[in-house]
Amino acid sequence: MALPAFPQVQADVTALEAHSSLAVWRQAHPGERFERAHYETAADGYEVDYARRNRWCAASIGRTPEGIARAALFYVPDPLRPALPARTENCELDAVWYRTPAADARDNLVRELSSAWGLPNGASAEPDIRGWANWKAVAAWHRGGIDVWVARDGAGSIVYARRTTPRDPGSDPWFGSVLESQAQVADAVARIAALGGELTAPVLSKSRCAAGPEERVGEQVEPLARWLGAAQALPPPRRAAALLLADFYIACIGAAPDPDRLQKRLTGLGANYATDYTHNLREQAERLDPRGPAGELAGLIGLTEPCFLKGNKPWPDLVAEKGARMLNVFPATAWTPYIHYVLARAHAMKLSRTAAISEFRYFIKQKPDAPESVFARQEAWRLLAGLPPSQIHFGCSGE
């Protein structure tokens, strides 16, 4: 029993290079089983790229009489290329996965591929499929935008070929989880607070951490203490902005759940903690400037952290309700499209497809070059094609 002979692998690599559509593949492989993208993949019998799952569209699965399993994996077309109609048959081949229970098949295929392609020259990235870290005797090639791996996998052998495409964002693609966007908000509230460069610079420099709290280095409380002290004399709109920047600062410098020295000092400056920081300064900012620019930005950032929203409903409902209220209260500004973006994500999770698509389209029209627009185009395409929304990788207490 052997893995697919070289001509089979070569034919599939050629299909990868050609961005073959699902429609073309199914026409050429009419006997294969078709599956749309889904969340529960543990029992599928094939592996899907977990680092690019936001783009996964469908799989075409076949098995030879010799026991070789093959899954051709199709993904949403690149949103930056000319648009294709949003139908699953237009999804593009991005990866092919094979497995056989024959462990010795690995050596046979490596010899064949080495004879045709030269010795393994290594892949350009990691495979990003479940179990790859446990592969043995891995041989890999990188050829013209395609990575190919051949390895022993437990008692069997595996081949995995994938086009080199970007991974999904490292965190859920909310507004504010993208570093450029979070930095824009920090810069905007610093300008509104207008406390001068000497006070602003040390606080602002530590308030841009979309990737999470930074490593603590040196004394980090004194700049915040001076900032908050100066903010006390400000009129409410400017004080609201100062509190929101302080909220960013506290979230960025972090503090252990236990009441360590840093947390005690931050508590003394007005920060509240349960298990984590509660973002009470952001809530104060909203109350101080309920119809002004700082209040709008505080509300927008609140929408992007739905586990902190108050209410007994599921978080998508809380986001949808608060976002709708904000659109009624605040005039249209440069930040309004981002409220629509967050509303789109909430509606998608509620499977309110029409509402989600409408909100994504509004955002794309208003902010075509924003970092979030790539995901917005991709997600709107998924929803129009009848695919499930991209999975949200967090859960709030009680969900």
C-alpha positions as CSV (number, residue, x, y, z in Angstrom):
1,M,0.0,0.0,0.0
2,A,1.4,3.4,-0.9
3,L,0.7,7.0,-0.9
4,P,-0.5,8.7,-4.1
5,A,2.2,8.2,-6.8
6,F,4.0,11.3,-7.9
7,P,1.8,12.0,-10.9
8,Q,-1.2,12.3,-8.5
9,V,0.6,14.7,-6.2
10,Q,1.9,16.6,-9.2
11,A,-1.6,16.9,-10.6
12,D,-3.0,18.2,-7.3
13,V,-0.1,20.7,-6.9
14,T,-0.9,22.0,-10.4
15,A,-4.5,22.4,-9.4
16,L,-3.3,24.4,-6.3
17,E,-1.2,26.6,-8.5
18,A,-4.1,27.3,-10.8
19,H,-6.4,28.3,-7.9
20,S,-8.9,25.7,-9.1
21,S,-12.5,26.4,-8.1
22,L,-14.7,24.0,-6.3
23,A,-17.0,23.8,-9.3
24,V,-14.1,22.7,-11.5
25,W,-12.8,20.2,-9.0
26,R,-16.2,18.6,-8.4
27,Q,-16.7,18.2,-12.2
28,A,-13.4,16.3,-12.4
29,H,-14.1,14.3,-9.2
30,P,-17.8,13.5,-9.3
31,G,-17.7,10.6,-6.8
32,E,-16.2,12.6,-3.9
33,R,-18.2,13.6,-0.8
34,F,-18.7,17.4,-0.4
35,E,-18.8,19.2,3.0
36,R,-19.3,22.8,3.7
37,A,-17.2,24.5,6.3
38,H,-18.3,23.9,9.9
39,Y,-17.0,24.4,13.4
40,E,-17.0,20.8,14.8
41,T,-14.1,19.2,12.9
42,A,-12.7,16.7,15.4
43,A,-14.4,13.7,13.8
44,D,-14.0,14.7,10.2
45,G,-11.2,12.2,9.4
46,Y,-9.2,15.0,7.7
47,E,-7.4,18.1,8.9
48,V,-8.2,21.7,8.2
49,D,-5.7,24.5,8.5
50,Y,-6.5,26.0,12.0
51,A,-4.5,29.2,11.3
52,R,-6.6,30.1,8.2
53,R,-10.0,28.7,9.3
54,N,-11.7,32.1,8.9
55,R,-11.4,31.6,5.1
56,W,-12.3,27.9,5.0
57,C,-15.2,27.2,2.6
58,A,-15.6,23.5,1.9
59,A,-13.9,20.1,1.5
60,S,-14.1,17.4,-1.1
61,I,-13.3,14.0,0.3
62,G,-12.4,10.8,-1.4
63,R,-10.9,7.4,-0.6
64,T,-9.2,4.9,-2.8
65,P,-9.7,1.1,-2.6
66,E,-6.2,0.9,-1.1
67,G,-7.3,3.0,1.9
68,I,-5.8,6.3,0.9
69,A,-7.9,9.3,2.1
70,R,-7.7,12.6,0.3
71,A,-9.4,15.9,1.2
72,A,-9.2,18.8,-1.2
73,L,-9.7,21.9,0.9
74,F,-11.3,25.1,-0.5
75,Y,-11.2,28.6,0.8
76,V,-12.9,32.0,0.2
77,P,-11.2,33.8,-2.7
78,D,-8.7,36.5,-1.9
79,P,-10.8,39.6,-1.2
80,L,-8.2,41.9,-2.7
81,R,-8.4,40.2,-6.1
82,P,-11.3,40.9,-8.6
83,A,-14.5,39.9,-6.9
84,L,-16.2,36.6,-7.7
85,P,-19.9,36.0,-7.2
86,A,-20.4,34.8,-3.6
87,R,-21.2,31.1,-4.2
88,T,-19.4,28.1,-2.7
89,E,-18.6,26.7,-6.2
90,N,-16.3,29.8,-6.6
91,C,-14.2,28.9,-3.5
92,E,-10.6,28.1,-4.4
93,L,-8.4,25.1,-3.8
94,D,-5.8,26.1,-1.2
95,A,-4.7,22.8,0.3
96,V,-4.8,19.0,-0.3
97,W,-4.4,16.5,2.5
98,Y,-3.7,12.7,2.1
99,R,-3.3,10.0,4.7
100,T,-2.7,6.2,4.4
101,P,-2.2,3.6,7.2
102,A,1.0,2.5,5.5
103,A,4.0,4.0,7.4
104,D,6.5,2.9,4.7
105,A,4.7,4.9,2.1
106,R,6.5,8.0,3.3
107,D,9.9,6.8,2.1
108,N,8.7,5.7,-1.3
109,L,7.1,9.1,-2.1
110,V,10.0,11.1,-0.8
111,R,12.2,9.2,-3.3
112,E,9.8,9.9,-6.1
113,L,9.5,13.6,-5.2
114,S,13.2,14.1,-4.7
115,S,13.9,12.6,-8.1
116,A,11.5,15.0,-9.8
117,W,11.9,18.1,-7.6
118,G,15.3,17.8,-6.1
119,L,16.2,17.2,-2.5
120,P,13.8,18.7,0.1
121,N,14.5,22.4,0.5
122,G,12.2,23.0,3.4
123,A,8.8,24.7,3.7
124,S,8.2,28.4,4.0
125,A,6.0,28.1,7.0
126,E,4.6,25.6,9.5
127,P,1.8,23.3,8.3
128,D,-0.8,24.7,10.8
129,I,-2.9,21.5,10.9
130,R,-3.7,19.5,14.1
131,G,-1.0,17.0,15.0
132,W,1.7,18.3,12.8
133,A,4.1,18.8,15.7
134,N,4.1,15.0,16.3
135,W,5.0,14.1,12.7
136,K,8.2,12.1,12.3
137,A,10.7,11.9,9.4
138,V,9.4,15.1,7.9
139,A,10.5,16.0,4.3
140,A,9.3,19.3,2.9
141,W,9.5,21.3,-0.3
142,H,8.7,24.9,-1.2
143,R,7.9,25.3,-4.9
144,G,6.5,28.4,-6.5
145,G,4.1,29.5,-3.8
146,I,3.3,25.9,-2.7
147,D,4.5,24.1,0.4
148,V,4.5,20.3,0.4
149,W,5.1,18.1,3.5
150,V,5.6,14.3,3.6
151,A,5.9,12.6,7.0
152,R,5.1,9.6,9.2
153,D,2.0,10.3,11.3
154,G,1.6,7.7,14.0
155,A,1.2,4.3,12.4
156,G,0.6,5.8,9.0
157,S,1.9,8.4,6.5
158,I,0.7,11.8,5.5
159,V,1.1,14.3,2.7
160,Y,0.0,17.9,3.0
161,A,0.2,20.5,0.3
162,R,-0.8,24.1,0.7
163,R,-0.6,27.4,-1.1
164,T,1.3,30.0,0.8
165,T,-1.4,32.4,2.1
166,P,-1.5,34.7,5.1
167,R,-2.7,33.4,8.4
168,D,-5.8,34.7,10.0
169,P,-5.2,37.7,12.4
170,G,-3.7,36.6,15.7
171,S,-6.8,37.7,17.6
172,D,-10.4,38.0,16.8
173,P,-10.6,40.7,14.1
174,W,-12.6,43.3,16.1
175,F,-11.9,47.0,15.7
176,G,-9.2,47.7,18.2
177,S,-7.6,44.3,18.0
178,V,-5.7,45.6,15.0
179,L,-2.7,47.6,16.3
180,E,-3.1,50.5,13.8
181,S,-6.8,51.0,14.8
182,Q,-6.1,50.9,18.6
183,A,-3.3,53.4,18.1
184,Q,-5.6,55.7,16.2
185,V,-8.0,55.8,19.1
186,A,-5.2,56.4,21.6
187,D,-3.9,59.3,19.5
188,A,-7.4,60.8,19.1
189,V,-8.2,60.8,22.8
190,A,-4.8,62.2,23.7
191,R,-5.5,65.1,21.3
192,I,-8.9,65.7,23.0
193,A,-7.4,65.7,26.5
194,A,-4.7,68.2,25.3
195,L,-2.6,67.9,28.5
196,G,0.6,68.8,26.8
197,G,3.5,66.8,25.5
198,E,5.4,66.3,28.7
199,L,2.4,64.6,30.4
200,T,1.1,62.9,27.3
201,A,4.1,61.3,25.8
202,P,4.9,58.7,28.5
203,V,1.3,57.7,28.9
204,L,0.5,57.6,25.1
205,S,3.6,55.5,24.4
206,K,2.3,52.8,26.7
207,S,-1.3,52.9,25.5
208,R,-1.0,51.1,22.1
209,C,-1.0,47.4,22.9
210,A,-3.7,45.6,20.7
211,A,-1.7,42.4,21.2
212,G,-2.2,42.4,25.0
213,P,-0.4,43.7,28.0
214,E,3.3,44.4,27.6
215,E,6.1,43.1,29.7
216,R,6.6,45.3,32.7
217,V,9.8,47.3,32.6
218,G,10.7,49.8,35.4
219,E,8.3,52.2,37.2
220,Q,5.0,52.5,35.3
221,V,2.6,54.1,37.8
222,E,4.1,57.6,38.2
223,P,3.4,58.8,34.6
224,L,-0.2,57.7,35.1
225,A,-0.5,59.3,38.5
226,R,0.7,62.6,37.0
227,W,-1.7,62.3,34.1
228,L,-4.7,61.6,36.3
229,G,-3.8,64.3,38.7
230,A,-3.7,66.9,35.9
231,A,-7.0,65.5,34.5
232,Q,-9.0,66.4,37.6
233,A,-9.1,70.0,36.7
234,L,-10.3,69.5,33.1
235,P,-13.8,70.1,31.9
236,P,-15.8,66.9,31.5
237,P,-15.2,66.3,27.7
238,R,-11.5,66.6,28.1
239,R,-11.4,64.7,31.4
240,A,-13.4,61.9,29.7
241,A,-10.7,61.6,27.1
242,A,-8.0,61.6,29.8
243,L,-9.7,58.8,31.6
244,L,-10.1,56.7,28.4
245,L,-6.4,57.0,27.7
246,A,-5.7,56.0,31.3
247,D,-7.9,53.0,30.8
248,F,-5.7,52.0,27.8
249,Y,-2.6,52.5,29.8
250,I,-3.8,50.3,32.7
251,A,-4.8,47.5,30.3
252,C,-1.5,47.7,28.5
253,I,0.8,47.6,31.5
254,G,-1.2,44.8,33.0
255,A,-1.4,43.6,36.6
256,A,-1.6,40.1,38.1
257,P,-5.0,38.8,39.3
258,D,-3.5,38.7,42.8
259,P,-3.2,42.0,44.6
260,D,0.5,42.6,43.8
261,R,2.2,45.9,44.4
262,L,1.4,47.3,40.9
263,Q,-2.3,46.5,41.2
264,K,-2.5,48.1,44.6
265,R,-1.0,51.3,43.3
266,L,-3.4,51.3,40.3
267,T,-6.3,50.7,42.7
268,G,-5.2,53.7,44.6
269,L,-5.4,55.8,41.4
270,G,-9.0,54.7,40.8
271,A,-8.8,51.4,38.9
272,N,-11.2,48.7,40.0
273,Y,-10.4,45.0,39.9
274,A,-12.5,41.8,40.2
275,T,-10.4,39.0,38.7
276,D,-9.2,41.4,36.1
277,Y,-9.3,45.2,35.6
278,T,-13.0,46.1,35.1
279,H,-12.5,49.1,32.8
280,N,-14.3,51.3,35.2
281,L,-12.4,54.3,33.9
282,R,-13.8,53.7,30.5
283,E,-17.3,53.6,31.9
284,Q,-16.6,56.9,33.7
285,A,-15.5,58.4,30.4
286,E,-18.8,57.4,28.8
287,R,-20.8,59.0,31.6
288,L,-18.7,62.2,31.6
289,D,-19.1,62.8,27.8
290,P,-22.3,61.0,26.8
291,R,-22.8,62.9,23.5
292,G,-19.3,64.0,22.7
293,P,-16.2,62.6,20.9
294,A,-14.6,61.1,24.0
295,G,-17.8,59.4,25.0
296,E,-18.2,58.0,21.4
297,L,-14.7,56.5,21.5
298,A,-15.2,55.1,24.9
299,G,-18.5,53.5,23.8
300,L,-16.9,52.2,20.6
301,I,-14.0,50.5,22.5
302,G,-16.6,49.1,24.9
303,L,-18.4,47.5,22.0
304,T,-15.2,45.7,21.1
305,E,-14.9,44.0,24.6
306,P,-18.5,42.7,24.8
307,C,-17.8,40.6,28.0
308,F,-17.7,43.9,29.9
309,L,-21.1,45.0,28.7
310,K,-23.8,45.0,31.4
311,G,-26.9,42.8,30.9
312,N,-28.3,39.3,31.1
313,K,-28.6,38.7,27.3
314,P,-26.0,37.0,25.1
315,W,-23.2,39.3,24.1
316,P,-24.2,39.6,20.4
317,D,-27.6,41.1,21.6
318,L,-25.9,43.5,24.0
319,V,-23.5,44.7,21.3
320,A,-26.4,45.1,18.8
321,E,-28.5,47.1,21.2
322,K,-25.6,49.4,22.4
323,G,-24.4,49.9,18.8
324,A,-27.9,50.9,17.6
325,R,-28.2,53.4,20.5
326,M,-24.8,54.9,19.7
327,L,-25.8,55.4,16.0
328,N,-28.9,57.3,17.2
329,V,-27.0,59.4,19.7
330,F,-23.8,60.4,18.0
331,P,-23.6,62.4,14.7
332,A,-21.7,60.8,11.8
333,T,-18.0,61.0,12.4
334,A,-14.8,59.3,11.2
335,W,-15.5,56.6,13.8
336,T,-19.1,55.8,12.8
337,P,-18.1,53.1,10.3
338,Y,-16.3,51.2,13.1
339,I,-19.6,51.0,15.0
340,H,-21.1,49.5,11.9
341,Y,-18.2,47.0,11.7
342,V,-18.7,45.8,15.2
343,L,-22.5,45.6,14.6
344,A,-21.8,43.5,11.6
345,R,-19.8,41.0,13.7
346,A,-22.5,40.8,16.3
347,H,-25.3,40.3,13.6
348,A,-23.2,37.6,11.9
349,M,-22.9,35.6,15.2
350,K,-26.7,35.9,15.6
351,L,-26.9,34.5,12.0
352,S,-28.8,37.7,11.0
353,R,-27.1,37.5,7.6
354,T,-28.9,40.4,5.9
355,A,-28.2,42.8,8.7
356,A,-24.5,41.7,8.9
357,I,-23.9,42.0,5.2
358,S,-25.5,45.4,5.2
359,E,-23.2,46.6,8.0
360,F,-20.1,45.1,6.4
361,R,-20.9,46.8,3.1
362,Y,-21.3,50.1,4.8
363,F,-17.9,49.8,6.5
364,I,-16.2,48.7,3.3
365,K,-17.6,51.7,1.4
366,Q,-16.6,54.1,4.1
367,K,-13.2,52.6,5.0
368,P,-12.0,50.6,2.0
369,D,-8.3,50.9,3.0
370,A,-8.7,50.2,6.8
371,P,-6.9,47.1,8.1
372,E,-10.3,45.6,9.0
373,S,-11.7,46.0,5.5
374,V,-9.9,42.8,4.3
375,F,-11.8,40.7,6.9
376,A,-15.0,42.6,6.2
377,R,-14.9,41.7,2.5
378,Q,-14.0,38.1,3.3
379,E,-16.8,37.8,5.9
380,A,-19.4,39.4,3.7
381,W,-18.5,37.0,1.0
382,R,-18.9,34.0,3.4
383,L,-22.3,35.2,4.5
384,L,-23.6,35.8,1.0
385,A,-22.4,32.3,0.0
386,G,-24.4,30.8,2.9
387,L,-21.3,29.8,4.8
388,P,-21.2,30.0,8.6
389,P,-19.6,33.2,10.0
390,S,-16.0,33.1,11.1
391,Q,-15.8,31.6,14.6
392,I,-15.4,33.9,17.6
393,H,-12.7,32.6,19.8
394,F,-13.8,33.9,23.2
395,G,-16.7,33.3,25.5
396,C,-18.1,35.4,28.2
397,S,-19.0,34.2,31.7
398,G,-22.2,32.2,31.7
399,E,-22.2,31.5,28.0
